[in-house]
Amino acid sequence: MQTWRERLEKGYREFKSGDYVDQKALYEELGTHGQNPDIMLIACADSRVDPTDIFNAYPGEMFVARNVANIVPPSGDDEAYHGTLAAIEYAVTVLEVDVIVVMGHESCGGIAGCLAGMGDTLNAGFVGSWVSILNDAKNKLINEHGDADDLQFRMELEGVRQSMRNLMTYDFVQDAVENGKLILQGAYFGIVSAELLLADENGEFSKV
């Protein structure tokens, strides 16, 4: 049975003799002159939803931040040592990306945990504390739809909407949007079907 180290080394060697050879000039350009992506993508850390695979992106095309349940916290919500917010600030103020895409996905474990009450107690650990950011959205959905069969799907979409609203609580994001320098876009990926949904300006999702 292959160990994790063997898997890493095998994958690296295949990359070095394959994709790297094909894209050597691109890597040299990026390594020498830096990155200049137009797109920031905030996605879930889930191993099944790799944004660069889903969007067939080359190195340097997307600035990607991933965390549990693709959450953007609101301004003022314990911002000390916050990797996601640092990545967003860097993308907007330094890289000056054109768009931030927040992408949720099917069968999200973080969303399932939130719905199960993982973030309802004070001693819920790091994950529980993190998904509690979505508690208001969760409570709203439960009040409106109770135990509907599609509550998980609804919550996955609402989580994206909440993160989009939270982005606008940061002055540097709001200023960039209002000055026409930045677009915020919601997205959702279905793992089984590979369907992509994009949100309109009202937060309604439709298939691409």
N, C-alpha and C positions, 0 to 999 in steps of 0.2 A: 504494500500500500504506500502510495506517495505521501511523503511528509510535507508539511507546509513550506519548509525551506526548499525542498526539491521542486515544489510547485512554483515558488517564486523564481528560483534560478532557471528553471526550464522556460517559464514565461519570458523572463528577461532575455535569454539567449535567442528565443524565437523572435522577439521584438528587434533585437540588435541585428539579426541577420535578415529580417523581413521588412517591417514598416520603417525602421530607421534608415535602412539602405535606400528605400524608395523615397523617403522624405528628408534625406540628409541635408539638402540645401535649405529646407524650411527650418530644421532644427538649428542650423548654423546661423540663419538669419535671426531667429528668435533669441538664441543665446547671445548673439553679438549686439543686437540693436534693441532688444526688449520686446514686450508684448504691447499690442494695441487692439484688444478685442472691442467689438461694438456691442456685444451682448453680455449681460450678467444673468446667470441662471441660478436661482435659489431652489434647491431640490432636496428630497429626503435622502438620508444616509443609507436607506435600504439598498442592499446589494443587487436587487433585481431591476433597478431603474437608474441606469447610468445615462446621464443627459447627453454625453458626447456620442454614445451609441445611438440613442433615440433620434438625435438630430444630425447624425452622420457628420460630426464636426472634426476638423483637423486641429492639431495643437495650435494654440494661439487664437482660436476663433471665439472661444467662450471663457469668461471668467466665472468659475463655478464655486458656489458655497453650498455645502450639504450639512444638514443636521436632522435630528429626529423630527419627522412630520413636517419638514420644510416650513418651519415657523419663523416669522419675523416678530420679535417682541415689540411692544409699543415703547415710545420714548418715556424715560423715567423708570422703566421696569428693571432695576438692578443692572445698570449698564457697565459695571466694573468688570474689566477683563473679558469683554464680550466678543468672541471671535466672529460671530455672524454680523454684528453691527460694524466691526472694524472692516470686514470685507465689503460691506455695502458702502461705507464711507469712502473707502479706497476706490471702489469701482466708479462712484459718482464724481468725487472731487479730484481724483488723480488720473484715472483712466478715461474719465468722461464718456462712459458707455452711453449708447443711444437708448437702450431699453433694459429694464429689469423684468425678467420673467420669473414668476413664482409658480412652480409646478408641483401639484399634488399627484397622488397615484392611487390605484386600486389596491385594496387589501393592506392599507397602511397600518402597521402595528402600533405606531404612536397614537394614531386616531382611535384605534380600537381600545388602547389603554385609557385614553381620555374618556371615552364613552363608558368604560367599565368603572370609572371613578378613581383612576390611578392618581389624579391630581387633586383629589378632594381633601386630603389630610396633610397636616403640616410636616410629617416625617415620612414623606413618600419617596425620598431619595432624589437624585439628580433628574431622572427621567420624569418622575411624577411632578416635580416642581416645574420642569420645562413644559410639559403638556398642559399644566394648569393654566397657562397663558390662553388656552382656547376654552376655558370653562364657561365664559359668558356665551360664546357661540354655541357650545354644547347645550347649555341650559335653555337657550332660546329655541333650538331645534327640538329638544325633547318636549318643551311646552307646546310647540306647534304640531309636532308629528308623533309624539308618544313613542311607542315601540314599533314604528313602521319597519317593514322588512328591508327597506333601502336606507335605513338611518345611517349606516356606515358610509354609504356613497354620498348621501347628503352632507354628512359631516366632513368628508374629505374635500368636497367642493367649498363648504363654508369655511373650512380652515384656510383655504387659498384666499377667499374673499377677506377674511379677517387679517391675514398677513398683508394683503394689499392696502387695507385701511391703515394698518399699523405703520407701513412705510411712510405714509403721508403725515405721520406725527413727528417726523424729523425735518427740521428746517432746511437742511441741505438738499433733501429729496424734494420737499414741497417747492422750494425755490426753483430747482431744475425743471420740475414738471410745469410749473406755472410760466416759466420763461421759454417753454417749448424745446428745452434741451434734453428732456428725458420722458420716456413713455413707460408706464407700468402695465404689465400684461399678465393675466392669470392663465394657467394651463393645467391640464389634467391628462394623465396617461393611464390607459387600461392595459395592464400587464398581459392578460390572456389574449386579448384581441389585437393588441398594439394600436388601438385607436387613440387618437389625440384630440382632445377638446380644447378650444380656446374661448376665453371669456370676452364678451363685448363690454362696452363702457358701462352697462348696467349690471355687470356681474353675471350675466346669463351665459351658460356654456353651450357650445355647439360643436359638432364634429368637423374636423378639417377635411 
